[in-house]
C-alpha cells in the first residue's frame, strides 16, 4: 500500500492508502506503486488517477509537484480543475 495525499493551497483534497497512483509528469504520465524509488517531479495539467480500495478516484490538476518517499506520495497541486 502507498499513502497518498493530494493537497492544494485550499487544503487536503484526498488522503488515504491506495494500491497505486498515476500522475501527469511533464515528460509523460507515470504510476507510483508500493516500494517506488524516491523522487520529486514537476507535474503538468492533467489527470491524477488514484486506485483506492473503494474504487478509482479521478482528479484533474492544473500542474504542481509530486514527492515520493518511503511509500508516501505527496501531490502538491496548484488547483483542482472542476
Residue pairs with C-beta under 8 A, 6 or more apart in sequence:
1 17
1 18
1 19
1 34
1 71
2 17
2 18
2 19
2 20
2 21
2 32
2 33
2 34
2 36
2 71
2 72
2 73
3 16
3 17
3 18
3 71
3 72
3 73
4 14
4 15
4 16
4 17
4 18
4 21
4 50
4 73
4 75
5 12
5 14
5 15
5 72
5 73
5 74
5 75
6 12
6 13
6 14
6 15
6 48
6 50
6 59
6 75
6 77
7 13
7 74
7 75
7 76
7 77
8 76
8 77
8 78
8 79
8 80
9 78
9 79
10 79
13 59
13 77
13 80
14 50
14 57
14 59
16 50
16 52
17 52
17 53
18 50
18 51
18 52
18 53
19 33
19 34
19 51
19 52
19 53
20 31
20 32
20 33
20 51
21 31
21 32
21 48
21 49
21 50
21 51
21 73
21 75
22 29
22 30
22 31
22 32
22 47
22 48
22 49
23 29
23 30
23 32
23 41
23 43
23 46
23 48
23 66
23 75
24 43
24 44
24 45
24 46
24 47
24 48
24 61
25 41
25 42
25 43
25 44
25 66
26 41
26 42
26 43
26 44
29 46
29 47
30 41
32 66
32 68
32 73
34 71
35 71
36 68
36 71
37 68
38 68
38 69
38 70
39 66
39 67
39 68
40 65
40 66
40 67
40 68
41 65
41 66
42 63
42 64
42 65
43 61
43 63
43 64
43 65
43 66
43 75
43 77
44 63
45 60
45 61
45 62
45 63
45 81
46 60
46 61
47 58
47 59
47 60
47 61
48 58
48 59
48 60
48 61
48 75
48 77
49 56
49 57
49 58
50 56
50 57
50 58
50 59
59 77
59 80
60 80
60 81
61 75
61 77
61 78
61 79
61 80
61 81
62 77
62 78
62 79
62 80
62 81
63 77
63 78
64 75
64 76
64 77
64 78
65 75
65 76
66 73
66 74
66 75
66 76
67 73
67 74
67 76
